[in-house]
Amino acid sequence: MLRAAILVAASVAAAGCVSVPTAPPELQAVALTFKPSPGMARIYVYRAGGAFGGASKLSVAIDSQIVGRTAAGTYLMVELAPGLHRVSSPTGENESAVSLDAVADSIYFVKLWPKMGFFSAHSGMERMDPTEARSGIATARMVPSTWPGTPMREQP
């Protein structure tokens, strides 16, 4: 019994260490309309909750600009001009990416997940089914994002 209590306490403590800020309620309400501003494209990056990799934060970049960080059970949203864009998640050991040819007045969903790495978490990324994405986003916590973001550091 004591062993189970210690395990639960350690898990809660570890989960608490992985905090990312929450976006303001007004921005969350806008995001949940799933309607981009006129003439813009909207990209959602969704990271489901899960036992594996839940203790790692994963950065999200668009066109080599860091726009936010995710934790398990979160999503972020960015609106940008139509055209070719590269959505990526750089880590210390890899960078997964999805390329999009964004069209005005359209929305795009990208799924992000942690993968096993040698020294740090790797990331995986792919386009996501809109129905599955809307369902996941409806119960996830939105994290703030910035566009344009901050330039990614040069990787050796």
Short mmCIF file of the C-alpha atoms (twelve columns), coordinates in Angstrom:
data_MODEL
# 
_entry.id   MODEL 
# 
loop_
_atom_site.group_PDB 
_atom_site.id 
_atom_site.type_symbol 
_atom_site.label_atom_id 
_atom_site.label_alt_id 
_atom_site.label_comp_id 
_atom_site.label_asym_id 
_atom_site.label_seq_id 
_atom_site.Cartn_x 
_atom_site.Cartn_y 
_atom_site.Cartn_z 
_atom_site.pdbx_PDB_model_num 
ATOM 1   C CA . MET A 1   0.000   0.000  0.000   1 
ATOM 2   C CA . LEU A 2   2.799   2.411  0.903   1 
ATOM 3   C CA . ARG A 3   4.596   1.541  -2.333  1 
ATOM 4   C CA . ALA A 4   1.452   2.381  -4.365  1 
ATOM 5   C CA . ALA A 5   1.052   5.708  -2.546  1 
ATOM 6   C CA . ILE A 6   4.679   6.632  -3.253  1 
ATOM 7   C CA . LEU A 7   4.270   5.716  -6.924  1 
ATOM 8   C CA . VAL A 8   1.134   7.863  -7.249  1 
ATOM 9   C CA . ALA A 9   2.813   10.806 -5.490  1 
ATOM 10  C CA . ALA A 10  5.874   10.548 -7.748  1 
ATOM 11  C CA . SER A 11  3.678   10.423 -10.854 1 
ATOM 12  C CA . VAL A 12  1.723   13.495 -9.781  1 
ATOM 13  C CA . ALA A 13  4.947   15.365 -9.010  1 
ATOM 14  C CA . ALA A 14  6.436   14.469 -12.395 1 
ATOM 15  C CA . ALA A 15  3.266   15.520 -14.213 1 
ATOM 16  C CA . GLY A 16  3.283   18.839 -12.373 1 
ATOM 17  C CA . CYS A 17  6.805   19.558 -13.646 1 
ATOM 18  C CA . VAL A 18  5.560   19.576 -17.212 1 
ATOM 19  C CA . SER A 19  3.526   22.711 -17.249 1 
ATOM 20  C CA . VAL A 20  2.988   24.983 -20.167 1 
ATOM 21  C CA . PRO A 21  0.930   28.172 -19.943 1 
ATOM 22  C CA . THR A 22  -2.753  28.139 -20.842 1 
ATOM 23  C CA . ALA A 23  -4.098  30.471 -23.531 1 
ATOM 24  C CA . PRO A 24  -6.654  33.098 -22.445 1 
ATOM 25  C CA . PRO A 25  -10.311 31.941 -22.521 1 
ATOM 26  C CA . GLU A 26  -11.137 34.488 -25.255 1 
ATOM 27  C CA . LEU A 27  -8.533  32.958 -27.561 1 
ATOM 28  C CA . GLN A 28  -9.745  29.439 -26.773 1 
ATOM 29  C CA . ALA A 29  -13.283 30.473 -27.735 1 
ATOM 30  C CA . VAL A 30  -12.009 31.797 -31.084 1 
ATOM 31  C CA . ALA A 31  -10.007 28.607 -31.682 1 
ATOM 32  C CA . LEU A 32  -13.001 26.377 -31.046 1 
ATOM 33  C CA . THR A 33  -15.008 28.068 -33.829 1 
ATOM 34  C CA . PHE A 34  -12.662 26.364 -36.318 1 
ATOM 35  C CA . LYS A 35  -13.074 29.361 -38.659 1 
ATOM 36  C CA . PRO A 36  -9.983  31.252 -39.838 1 
ATOM 37  C CA . SER A 37  -9.957  35.016 -40.246 1 
ATOM 38  C CA . PRO A 38  -10.945 36.007 -43.797 1 
ATOM 39  C CA . GLY A 39  -8.113  35.459 -46.260 1 
ATOM 40  C CA . MET A 40  -5.986  33.541 -43.728 1 
ATOM 41  C CA . ALA A 41  -5.196  29.865 -43.188 1 
ATOM 42  C CA . ARG A 42  -5.435  28.356 -39.707 1 
ATOM 43  C CA . ILE A 43  -3.187  25.554 -38.452 1 
ATOM 44  C CA . TYR A 44  -3.896  23.550 -35.301 1 
ATOM 45  C CA . VAL A 45  -1.165  21.379 -33.774 1 
ATOM 46  C CA . TYR A 46  -2.703  18.815 -31.404 1 
ATOM 47  C CA . ARG A 47  -0.893  16.625 -28.912 1 
ATOM 48  C CA . ALA A 48  -3.037  13.963 -27.267 1 
ATOM 49  C CA . GLY A 49  -2.613  13.018 -23.642 1 
ATOM 50  C CA . GLY A 50  -0.962  9.705  -22.905 1 
ATOM 51  C CA . ALA A 51  1.184   7.808  -20.475 1 
ATOM 52  C CA . PHE A 52  4.203   7.623  -22.776 1 
ATOM 53  C CA . GLY A 53  6.141   10.867 -23.140 1 
ATOM 54  C CA . GLY A 54  3.762   12.850 -20.980 1 
ATOM 55  C CA . ALA A 55  6.661   14.318 -19.022 1 
ATOM 56  C CA . SER A 56  8.217   15.999 -22.061 1 
ATOM 57  C CA . LYS A 57  7.426   19.362 -23.604 1 
ATOM 58  C CA . LEU A 58  7.676   19.488 -27.392 1 
ATOM 59  C CA . SER A 59  8.322   22.726 -29.273 1 
ATOM 60  C CA . VAL A 60  6.414   23.616 -32.431 1 
ATOM 61  C CA . ALA A 61  7.943   25.672 -35.231 1 
ATOM 62  C CA . ILE A 62  6.436   27.080 -38.397 1 
ATOM 63  C CA . ASP A 63  8.823   28.066 -41.159 1 
ATOM 64  C CA . SER A 64  11.769  27.726 -38.728 1 
ATOM 65  C CA . GLN A 65  10.159  30.056 -36.168 1 
ATOM 66  C CA . ILE A 66  9.331   28.567 -32.745 1 
ATOM 67  C CA . VAL A 67  5.671   29.417 -32.127 1 
ATOM 68  C CA . GLY A 68  4.969   27.497 -28.909 1 
ATOM 69  C CA . ARG A 69  5.496   24.485 -26.680 1 
ATOM 70  C CA . THR A 70  3.107   21.621 -26.056 1 
ATOM 71  C CA . ALA A 71  2.562   19.164 -23.239 1 
ATOM 72  C CA . ALA A 72  0.333   16.092 -23.204 1 
ATOM 73  C CA . GLY A 73  -3.329  16.968 -23.785 1 
ATOM 74  C CA . THR A 74  -2.721  20.398 -25.361 1 
ATOM 75  C CA . TYR A 75  -3.023  22.149 -28.706 1 
ATOM 76  C CA . LEU A 76  -1.990  25.411 -30.273 1 
ATOM 77  C CA . MET A 77  -3.369  27.429 -33.161 1 
ATOM 78  C CA . VAL A 78  -1.647  29.774 -35.605 1 
ATOM 79  C CA . GLU A 79  -3.173  31.845 -38.403 1 
ATOM 80  C CA . LEU A 80  -0.963  32.746 -41.330 1 
ATOM 81  C CA . ALA A 81  -0.989  33.901 -44.905 1 
ATOM 82  C CA . PRO A 82  -1.751  31.317 -47.579 1 
ATOM 83  C CA . GLY A 83  1.187   29.591 -49.228 1 
ATOM 84  C CA . LEU A 84  3.770   26.920 -48.549 1 
ATOM 85  C CA . HIS A 85  4.531   26.409 -44.849 1 
ATOM 86  C CA . ARG A 86  6.570   23.869 -42.915 1 
ATOM 87  C CA . VAL A 87  5.287   22.825 -39.489 1 
ATOM 88  C CA . SER A 88  7.930   21.054 -37.410 1 
ATOM 89  C CA . SER A 89  8.845   19.889 -33.925 1 
ATOM 90  C CA . PRO A 90  12.578  20.199 -33.280 1 
ATOM 91  C CA . THR A 91  14.077  18.278 -30.358 1 
ATOM 92  C CA . GLY A 92  17.648  17.765 -29.281 1 
ATOM 93  C CA . GLU A 93  17.860  14.580 -31.345 1 
ATOM 94  C CA . ASN A 94  15.444  14.881 -34.279 1 
ATOM 95  C CA . GLU A 95  13.009  17.137 -36.098 1 
ATOM 96  C CA . SER A 96  9.755   15.830 -37.486 1 
ATOM 97  C CA . ALA A 97  7.903   17.987 -40.011 1 
ATOM 98  C CA . VAL A 98  4.833   18.334 -42.194 1 
ATOM 99  C CA . SER A 99  4.693   20.588 -45.255 1 
ATOM 100 C CA . LEU A 100 1.431   22.341 -46.096 1 
ATOM 101 C CA . ASP A 101 0.320   24.344 -49.118 1 
ATOM 102 C CA . ALA A 102 -2.105  26.456 -47.111 1 
ATOM 103 C CA . VAL A 103 -5.129  27.879 -48.901 1 
ATOM 104 C CA . ALA A 104 -6.974  31.006 -47.747 1 
ATOM 105 C CA . ASP A 105 -10.030 30.401 -45.554 1 
ATOM 106 C CA . SER A 106 -8.954  26.807 -44.825 1 
ATOM 107 C CA . ILE A 107 -7.966  24.931 -41.689 1 
ATOM 108 C CA . TYR A 108 -5.300  22.268 -41.215 1 
ATOM 109 C CA . PHE A 109 -4.748  19.815 -38.382 1 
ATOM 110 C CA . VAL A 110 -1.380  18.358 -37.443 1 
ATOM 111 C CA . LYS A 111 -0.893  15.625 -34.856 1 
ATOM 112 C CA . LEU A 112 2.222   15.724 -32.677 1 
ATOM 113 C CA . TRP A 113 3.446   12.947 -30.401 1 
ATOM 114 C CA . PRO A 114 6.577   12.088 -28.403 1 
ATOM 115 C CA . LYS A 115 8.732   9.112  -29.348 1 
ATOM 116 C CA . MET A 116 11.507  7.319  -27.546 1 
ATOM 117 C CA . GLY A 117 14.883  9.009  -27.915 1 
ATOM 118 C CA . PHE A 118 18.353  8.218  -26.684 1 
ATOM 119 C CA . PHE A 119 18.992  11.252 -24.433 1 
ATOM 120 C CA . SER A 120 15.753  13.187 -24.955 1 
ATOM 121 C CA . ALA A 121 12.328  12.663 -26.472 1 
ATOM 122 C CA . HIS A 122 11.990  12.532 -30.238 1 
ATOM 123 C CA . SER A 123 8.877   13.850 -31.940 1 
ATOM 124 C CA . GLY A 124 6.542   12.455 -34.545 1 
ATOM 125 C CA . MET A 125 4.211   14.546 -36.691 1 
ATOM 126 C CA . GLU A 126 1.594   13.972 -39.400 1 
ATOM 127 C CA . ARG A 127 -1.550  15.494 -40.904 1 
ATOM 128 C CA . MET A 128 -4.599  14.599 -38.882 1 
ATOM 129 C CA . ASP A 129 -8.158  13.601 -39.794 1 
ATOM 130 C CA . PRO A 130 -10.362 16.695 -39.181 1 
ATOM 131 C CA . THR A 131 -13.082 14.782 -37.306 1 
ATOM 132 C CA . GLU A 132 -10.579 13.145 -34.956 1 
ATOM 133 C CA . ALA A 133 -8.756  16.468 -34.503 1 
ATOM 134 C CA . ARG A 134 -11.888 18.464 -33.627 1 
ATOM 135 C CA . SER A 135 -12.903 15.816 -31.105 1 
ATOM 136 C CA . GLY A 136 -9.469  15.833 -29.427 1 
ATOM 137 C CA . ILE A 137 -9.142  19.618 -29.452 1 
ATOM 138 C CA . ALA A 138 -12.585 20.027 -27.864 1 
ATOM 139 C CA . THR A 139 -11.320 18.349 -24.684 1 
ATOM 140 C CA . ALA A 140 -7.691  19.554 -24.783 1 
ATOM 141 C CA . ARG A 141 -6.135  22.640 -23.189 1 
ATOM 142 C CA . MET A 142 -4.997  25.400 -25.528 1 
ATOM 143 C CA . VAL A 143 -1.474  26.774 -25.105 1 
ATOM 144 C CA . PRO A 144 -0.521  30.238 -26.361 1 
ATOM 145 C CA . SER A 145 1.328   30.625 -29.633 1 
ATOM 146 C CA . THR A 146 3.084   33.511 -31.332 1 
ATOM 147 C CA . TRP A 147 3.380   34.351 -35.007 1 
ATOM 148 C CA . PRO A 148 5.860   35.216 -36.139 1 
ATOM 149 C CA . GLY A 149 7.761   33.153 -33.628 1 
ATOM 150 C CA . THR A 150 11.354  33.278 -32.487 1 
ATOM 151 C CA . PRO A 151 14.035  31.929 -34.828 1 
ATOM 152 C CA . MET A 152 15.198  28.375 -34.159 1 
ATOM 153 C CA . ARG A 153 18.783  28.056 -32.968 1 
ATOM 154 C CA . GLU A 154 21.192  26.636 -35.476 1 
ATOM 155 C CA . GLN A 155 21.477  22.877 -35.037 1 
ATOM 156 C CA . PRO A 156 25.027  21.418 -35.204 1 
# 
